[in-house]
Amino acid sequence: MNKIITLSLVAATLLFTACGEKTDEKTAKAVESTKTAAHDIAEASKEAANSAMEAAKKATAEAKIAAEKAMEATKATAEKAMKETKAAADKAMEEAKAAVGKTGDAVNAATAAAAASLANDAGKEAYAAKCKNCHGLDGKTKALGKSALIGGVDKAALVEMLNAYKAGTRNVADSGMLMKGQVEHMDDATIKALAEYISSLK
């Protein structure tokens, strides 16, 4: 009996010892496996962090390039718009100048026409008062049956003749004194208007 008890104790001791050794092996393996897993996780995390960093750098670089392109496009659009605005403003200014020029031309033409009309009226009045009785309504009558026909004679020549009569330096067909009396009180404007009217009698 004592032998059986002793053998049982020895067997139990051996069994516990063997179990303890197996437990230590399992623990060691578990620790080693945990270390390996932790190392693998750390490496994977490191790689993921590096990949994320590279992706962030790439995205930042791409965003910078896109921003620069957008800035260039905006600048180009603004410059184009500025040029088009300037061209439109220049064109509007030229059109305004042309319109002003046309208006000025129209005003000048109207003024000239009005002046010509007034001069013609003044010349017509002077002719009716001083010349019609001797030279006829159309300037086609020889005054006193002697003078040349004056209707349609060149204006400049008429101005020169009338001024000569006024000065007393012209005496054609013995009409110098008569003509001097007719024109001596006429001013330059009246003489020019009279000459203009006579030259129009064709």
C-alpha positions as CSV (number, residue, x, y, z in Angstrom):
1,M,0.0,0.0,0.0
2,N,2.8,2.4,0.9
3,K,4.4,1.5,-2.4
4,I,1.3,2.3,-4.3
5,I,0.9,5.6,-2.6
6,T,4.6,6.4,-3.2
7,L,4.3,5.4,-6.8
8,S,1.1,7.5,-7.2
9,L,2.9,10.5,-5.7
10,V,5.8,10.0,-8.0
11,A,3.4,9.7,-11.0
12,A,1.5,12.8,-9.9
13,T,4.8,14.7,-9.5
14,L,6.0,13.6,-12.9
15,L,2.6,14.5,-14.4
16,F,2.6,18.0,-12.8
17,T,6.1,18.5,-13.9
18,A,5.4,17.4,-17.4
19,C,2.3,19.6,-17.4
20,G,4.3,22.5,-16.1
21,E,6.9,22.0,-18.8
22,K,4.2,21.9,-21.5
23,T,2.6,25.0,-20.0
24,D,5.9,26.8,-20.1
25,E,6.4,25.8,-23.8
26,K,2.9,27.0,-24.6
27,T,3.4,30.2,-22.8
28,A,6.7,30.8,-24.5
29,K,5.1,30.0,-27.9
30,A,2.2,32.3,-27.1
31,V,4.6,35.1,-26.1
32,E,6.7,34.6,-29.2
33,S,3.5,34.5,-31.3
34,T,2.3,37.7,-29.6
35,K,5.7,39.4,-30.2
36,T,5.6,38.4,-33.9
37,A,2.0,39.6,-34.3
38,A,2.8,42.9,-32.5
39,H,5.9,43.3,-34.8
40,D,3.8,42.6,-37.9
41,I,1.1,45.0,-36.7
42,A,3.7,47.7,-36.0
43,E,5.3,47.2,-39.5
44,A,1.8,47.2,-41.1
45,S,0.9,50.4,-39.2
46,K,4.2,52.0,-40.2
47,E,3.7,51.1,-43.8
48,A,0.1,52.4,-43.7
49,A,1.3,55.6,-42.1
50,N,4.0,56.0,-44.7
51,S,1.5,55.3,-47.5
52,A,-0.9,57.8,-46.0
53,M,1.9,60.4,-45.7
54,E,2.9,59.8,-49.4
55,A,-0.8,60.0,-50.5
56,A,-1.2,63.3,-48.5
57,K,2.0,64.7,-50.1
58,K,0.8,63.7,-53.5
59,A,-2.7,65.1,-52.9
60,T,-1.1,68.4,-51.6
61,A,1.1,68.6,-54.7
62,E,-1.8,67.9,-57.0
63,A,-3.9,70.5,-55.2
64,K,-1.1,73.1,-55.5
65,I,-0.8,72.4,-59.2
66,A,-4.6,72.6,-59.7
67,A,-4.6,75.9,-57.7
68,E,-1.8,77.3,-59.9
69,K,-3.7,76.2,-63.0
70,A,-6.9,77.8,-61.7
71,M,-5.0,81.0,-60.9
72,E,-3.4,81.1,-64.4
73,A,-6.9,80.5,-66.0
74,T,-8.4,83.2,-63.8
75,K,-5.6,85.6,-64.7
76,A,-5.9,84.8,-68.4
77,T,-9.7,85.3,-68.3
78,A,-9.3,88.6,-66.4
79,E,-6.7,89.8,-69.0
80,K,-8.9,88.7,-71.9
81,A,-11.9,90.5,-70.3
82,M,-9.8,93.6,-69.7
83,K,-8.7,93.6,-73.3
84,E,-12.2,93.1,-74.6
85,T,-13.5,95.9,-72.3
86,K,-10.7,98.2,-73.4
87,A,-11.5,97.4,-77.1
88,A,-15.2,98.0,-76.6
89,A,-14.4,101.3,-74.8
90,D,-12.1,102.4,-77.6
91,K,-14.7,101.4,-80.2
92,A,-17.4,103.3,-78.3
93,M,-15.1,106.3,-78.0
94,E,-14.3,106.2,-81.8
95,E,-18.0,105.9,-82.5
96,A,-18.8,108.8,-80.2
97,K,-16.0,110.9,-81.8
98,A,-17.4,110.0,-85.3
99,A,-20.9,110.9,-84.1
100,V,-19.7,114.2,-82.7
101,G,-17.8,114.8,-86.0
102,K,-20.9,114.1,-88.0
103,T,-22.9,116.4,-85.7
104,G,-20.3,119.1,-86.1
105,D,-20.3,118.7,-89.9
106,A,-24.0,118.9,-89.9
107,V,-24.0,122.0,-87.7
108,N,-21.3,123.5,-89.9
109,A,-23.2,122.6,-93.1
110,A,-26.4,124.1,-91.6
111,T,-24.5,127.2,-90.4
112,A,-23.0,127.6,-93.9
113,A,-26.3,127.0,-95.6
114,A,-28.0,129.6,-93.2
115,A,-25.1,132.1,-93.9
116,A,-25.4,131.5,-97.6
117,S,-29.1,132.0,-97.5
118,L,-28.7,135.2,-95.5
119,A,-26.0,136.4,-97.9
120,N,-28.1,135.5,-100.8
121,D,-31.0,137.4,-99.3
122,A,-28.8,140.4,-98.6
123,G,-27.3,140.2,-102.2
124,K,-30.8,139.9,-103.6
125,E,-32.0,142.9,-101.7
126,A,-28.9,144.9,-102.7
127,Y,-29.4,143.9,-106.4
128,A,-33.1,144.9,-106.3
129,A,-32.3,148.2,-104.7
130,K,-29.2,149.2,-106.7
131,C,-28.8,147.2,-109.9
132,K,-32.1,145.8,-111.2
133,N,-33.3,149.1,-112.9
134,C,-30.2,149.2,-115.2
135,H,-29.1,145.6,-115.5
136,G,-32.6,143.9,-115.5
137,L,-34.0,141.2,-113.2
138,D,-31.6,138.6,-114.4
139,G,-28.5,140.7,-115.1
140,K,-28.9,140.1,-118.8
141,T,-29.6,143.8,-119.8
142,K,-26.9,146.2,-120.9
143,A,-27.0,149.2,-118.5
144,L,-27.7,152.3,-120.5
145,G,-27.4,150.2,-123.5
146,K,-23.6,150.2,-123.1
147,S,-22.3,148.0,-120.3
148,A,-21.5,144.3,-120.5
149,L,-23.9,141.7,-119.2
150,I,-23.2,141.0,-115.6
151,G,-25.5,137.9,-114.9
152,G,-23.3,134.8,-114.2
153,V,-20.0,136.7,-114.0
154,D,-17.4,135.1,-111.7
155,K,-17.9,136.2,-108.1
156,A,-14.2,137.2,-107.5
157,A,-14.2,139.3,-110.6
158,L,-17.4,141.0,-109.6
159,V,-16.0,141.8,-106.1
160,E,-12.9,143.3,-107.7
161,M,-15.0,145.4,-110.2
162,L,-17.4,146.7,-107.5
163,N,-14.5,147.6,-105.1
164,A,-12.9,149.5,-108.0
165,Y,-16.1,151.4,-108.7
166,K,-16.4,152.2,-105.0
167,A,-12.8,153.5,-104.9
168,G,-13.5,155.5,-108.1
169,T,-10.8,153.8,-110.1
170,R,-13.0,152.1,-112.6
171,N,-15.0,153.8,-115.4
172,V,-16.4,151.5,-118.0
173,A,-18.7,153.0,-120.6
174,D,-18.7,156.3,-118.8
175,S,-20.5,154.7,-115.9
176,G,-17.8,155.2,-113.2
177,M,-19.6,158.0,-111.4
178,L,-23.0,156.3,-111.6
179,M,-21.6,153.0,-110.3
180,K,-19.6,154.8,-107.5
181,G,-22.8,156.4,-106.3
182,Q,-24.5,152.9,-106.2
183,V,-21.7,151.1,-104.2
184,E,-19.9,153.7,-102.2
185,H,-22.0,153.1,-99.0
186,M,-21.8,149.3,-99.3
187,D,-19.6,147.4,-96.8
188,D,-17.4,144.5,-97.8
189,A,-20.0,141.9,-96.7
190,T,-22.7,143.6,-98.8
191,I,-20.4,143.7,-101.8
192,K,-19.6,140.0,-101.5
193,A,-23.2,139.1,-101.0
194,L,-24.1,141.2,-104.1
195,A,-21.4,139.6,-106.2
196,E,-22.5,136.1,-105.0
197,Y,-26.1,136.8,-106.1
198,I,-25.1,138.3,-109.5
199,S,-22.8,135.3,-110.2
200,S,-25.8,133.0,-109.6
201,L,-27.9,134.8,-112.3
202,K,-27.3,132.4,-115.2
